[in-house]
Each structure stands twice: as C-alpha cells, then as structure tokens.
C-alpha cells in the first residue's frame, strides 16, 4: 500500500499523468473537403480546462497536386496581420497551414473573425454544425 501511494505521489509530482491529471481536456475535430477534385484535410485540436478553451491548433493540408498559389498568398497576408496580434500565429510550409491560438490572449476581433467561442461545448457544436466530426 505504501509503495502504491509513493508511486502515485511521484507520478503527480513529476507530471507523469499528463495534462489530463491537471484538469485539461483535449478534443479533436476533423473535416475533409473536396475542392474541384482535390482534397483539403483540416484537423482542429482544442485544449480546455474547466470547460473553457485555452488553446486551439488548426492544421489545413491541401492536396499536393492542387495549385494553391492564390491560397498561399492569402495566407501570407493573414500571417502578416497576425504578427501584430497577441496569441495567434500562422505557420506556412508547402501545402500545410498551421494556426496556433492562445484563446486567453487573442482579442475579441480575432475571436469573432475565426468564430471562436469561450466554452468547449459551444465550440464543438459550432464545428459539428459546419461538417466537422469531433471526438
């Protein structure tokens, strides 16, 4: 019994149980679109604590055969805009776009532009209403 309690204490102190032991919940939402015969896969990861979203990552992967120059140019403009905004970054690599969002730091304009809700259940409902599958 003492060994079990000691092992649990060590795991708690070292963080071995991960973020879920700290009260964080992670949900993922996926969507696959077909644009002119080309696939666009989107994966969104939501991290929340006590029902409030703290972080969102959104990864958009465009089909390799797709000509995305216009999309890439638009994303570069968006990336430049976000350089002056706290809590949001956009990384561009080839046909992949990765948004990282700290919802505690972004302003209301960004929240509104990206349809970000404060509560996890409302955000999941929103994504499901536009065709995402969330787990």
N, C-alpha and C positions, 0 to 999 in steps of 0.2 A: 504494500500500500504506500509506504513512504517513497519507494522508487517511482511509482506512478505519479505521485504528487510532485516529486522533484523533476521528473521528466516534463510534466505539463508546465511547471514554472519556467524551466529552461526554454521550452518552446515559446511561451508567451513573451519572455524577456528578450529573446533573440529574434522574434518576428517570424519564426518558422511556420506559423499557421497562416501567414499571408495577410492580405488586406481584408479578407472576409472576417477574420478574427477581430479586426479593428472596426467592424461595422460597415465596411464598404460592400456594395453590391455592384456587379458588373453585368450588363445586358448587351447583347449584340443584335443588330438589325441588318438584314441583307436584302438586296434587290438586284435583279438582273434585267436590264432594258435591252431592247433590240432597236438600234437606230440605223435605218437603211441597210439592214442585213448584218450589222456589226454589233457586237456585244459590249455593253458597259456594265461592269460589276461594281456595286457600291457596298461597302461594309462600314457600318457605324458601330462604335463601341461607346457605351455610356457608363460612366462610373458615378455612383451616387452614395450618399451617406444620409441615413435617416430620411430617405425619400426625396432628397434634394440633389439634383445633378451637380456634380463638381467638375467633371471633365468629359469632353466628347472628342473622339477622334473619328474622322470621316475619311475613308480611302476610296477614291474613284479610280478604277482601272479600265482604260479604254482598249479595245481590241487592237492588237499590234498592226493589223492590216488597214486600220482606219486612218484617214488623213485628218489629223486633229490640229493642224496649224492654227486655224481660227480659234478653236477652243483654247489652245495653249496661249495664244496672245491675250485672250480674255482673262485667263487665269493669271497671267503675268501682271496685268493691270490690277486685278484683285489683290495679288500678292503685294504689290507696291502700296496699295491702300492700307493693307493690314500692318505694314511696317510701322505705321504711326499709331496703331491701336494696341492697347494693352490686352493681354490674354488670348490672342489669336495669332496663329502662324499658318502659312500655307507653303508647303514644300512641293516642288515640281521636279519630277525625274522621268524623262522619256514620256511614257503614256500613263503615268501614275501621278495623281494629285492627292496629297495628304494634308488635311486640316487638323490642327491640334487646338483645342479650345478649352480654356480655363473659364468656366462659367461664372466664377466668383469675381473675375477681373474684367470681363467684357462689359461694354456699356449697353444700354437699352436699345440703341440704334442697331447694333450688331445682332442682338438677340432677336429683334423684330425682323431684320433682313434675312436671317437664317432660320426663322421660325423656331427659336429655342424657348422652351418652357422651363420653368424653375423645378417643377415636380416631375419625377421619373415617370409616374403612371400617365401623366398628360403627354409627355414627350413620346412614350411608346404608342399611345393611342394615335397621336399625330402621324408617326411613321407608318403605322399599320393602315391608316386611312388613305395614305398615298401609295400603297402597294408593297411596303416592306414586310418581311417576315421577321418577327422579333422573338428572341429566346432569352 
